[in-house]
Amino acid sequence: MKILILSDLHLNTPKGVLKRFGTEDPMAAIDSIRRIAEAENPDACIIAGDIFNGTKQDDTEIHLFRKLKDALSSIHAIYVIRGNHDRAEHSIPTDMFDWVELSENPVYLDPEKKITISGLHFSSTEKHREYLSCRRSDIMVCHFPMSPFNSFSQENISIEAAPADCVVVVGDTHKPEVVLKEDKCVISPGCLFPANKAE
């Protein structure tokens, strides 16, 4: 099974902020996602939080969300969690949002019902430690930094907290990295915009 993993899209980031990532055009980054989805033809997509950037919902945000949905339209199933920038006021109209919002209760990722996935939205350090304290599914998704990704914060959860024999997908780090350590696998897809410079 092939899975496209995204995180920290920050679709409605102000253009001045985007410039530091080498672009002022979020559509260029969305087009990169479209090209990857078409070339790789993944069976599913996981978005590990921060689809938006925490500003008030407006027409631009809805437009970008529609474009992202269109870019991912060839993918059968899309699973998401909310990040620290995805505020409650980001109430996407239900007719636009048909993706699966993950919870701590596992669901099947594949039609053959062999792979389970669960997720935890951005929350406290303690809640994330509790979520990671046992293997709840084959793929566990959370929006919280795990060292060695963001070592600047004392609030980070150590890689040792990841449960054995499953894949942990983390958002919030903005740094693409895969850590394989004994029986642990942690994937951080990084931020959308740097990928715009070099796919």
N, C-alpha and C positions, 0 to 999 in steps of 0.2 A: 504494500500500500504506500502510495506517495502522498506526502502531506506538505503543503505550503505553510510556513510559519511566519507570521508578521507580528510586530508590536510597535507601540509608540509612533503611530502614524501622525498624530497631532495635526489633523487635516486643516484646521482653521487657524494655524499659527500665523501671527502677523508677519508680513513680508520682510520687515526689517530683521526679525529673528531668523527667518528662513535663510537669509543671505549668508549667515555664518556657516550654513550647511552646504553652500555652493549652489543654491538655487533660490529664486524668488517665486517659483511657479510650482505649487503643489500638484498641478495636473501633469507635469513632467514626471514626478515620482509615481503618480497613479498610472501613467502610461507604462512606466517600467514594470509595475506589478502586472499590468495586462499582458505585456510581452512575455514575462516569466510564466504566467499562468497558461498562456497559449502554447508556449514552447515545451513546458514540462508536463502539462495536462495532469495536475494533481487530482487525487480522489477526494481530498478534503483540505480545508484551510482552518488554521487556528490563529486567532488574533488575540494576543495576550495583553490587551488593555491600551488605554490612551488613544482611542480612535480620534478623539477631539482634543482640544487644548484648554478646556475650562472656561472659555469665554461664552457669553450668552449666545444661545442658538439664534441664527439668522438665516436669510435666504442663501448666503454663500455657503454656510455649513451644510444645509440641505442639498444644495447643488453638488458639493464635493462628495457628500455621502452617496448620492445617486450615481455619480461617476465611479466611485469605488465599487459600489454594487455591480455596476455594469462591467467593470474591469474583472470582477471575480465571477461573473455570471456563468462561465463554463464549468465552475466547480460545483459538484453535487451538494456538498454539505459544508457549512461554515459555522465554526464554534467560536464564541467570543466571551471575554470577561471584561468588566469595567476596571479602568485604571484610576489613579488618583486625579487625573485631569478630566475624566468622564463624569461630570456632575449629574445630579439627579434631574436638573432642568433640561438636560439633553434628552428630551422625550421625543425620539424619532417617531413619526406617525406609524401606527401599527401596520398600515398597508405597505410601508416601505421596509419594515424590519421583519424578515422571515428567517433570520439566522437563529441558531440555537444558543441561548445564553446559558453558560455552564453554571452549575452549582456544585456543592460538595458531594452530592449524590451522583454516582457514576451513571453514564449513559453509554450505549454502544456507539462506537465511531464508524464501524463498518457494517454492511448489510449481512455479513455472515455471523455477526455477533461474537467475534473473537477478541476484539480490542475495545477496552473501556476507556473513557475519558471523564475527568471531573475538573472543577476549577474553583478558585477562590478569588473574588473581587478584591481590590485594594482594601486593606484593613490594617489592624494593629499588628505589631511585631508578634505579640502573644498569639493572636488568631492564626497568623501564618505558621508559627512554630507548631501549633496544635494541628493545623491542616496537614503539615508535612510529617507529623510524628508517626504516622502509619501509612502503609501503602493502600490507598483508597481505590486506585485504578491503574491501568497500564500507562496512561499519560495523565500527569497532574499539571494543571496550569495555574500560575499565580502571578500577580503583579506586585512584585516586591523584590528588591535587590538581594542577591545571594553572593557573598564573597566567593571567589576573588574578584568578582566583577566590579563592584563599587566599594572599594576598601576605605573610602574617605568617611563612611558613616559607621558609627558604633551600633546603629540599629540594624545593620545587615545581619542576615541569617547565614550561618556558615554552611558551606557545601556539605558538610557532614550531616546536616539536618535532613538532606534529601533521602527519601526512603530507598531501599535497595530494590533492584530488579524492576524499575520502571523509568520512564523518561519524565523529567521535570522541565517544563517550559516556563521561563520567567520573563516578564516584561519589566520596564522601568529602568533598566540599566543603560540603555542607549549604546551599548557596546556589543557588537556581534561576537559571540564566543560559544564554543562547545567544550565542556569539561567532562572528561571520562575519568573516573577515579574508582578503581576496584569494581564494585557492582553498581556504581552510581553514574547517571548520565543527566547533566543539566545543560539545557540549550537556551541561550539568550539570542534572539534574532537581531537585536539592536534596533536603532531608530531608522525610520523610513528614509529620511532625506540624505544621509550619507551614501546610501545605496544608489542614489540617483547619479552620483559621480562615477561610480564604477560598479557595474552590475556583476 
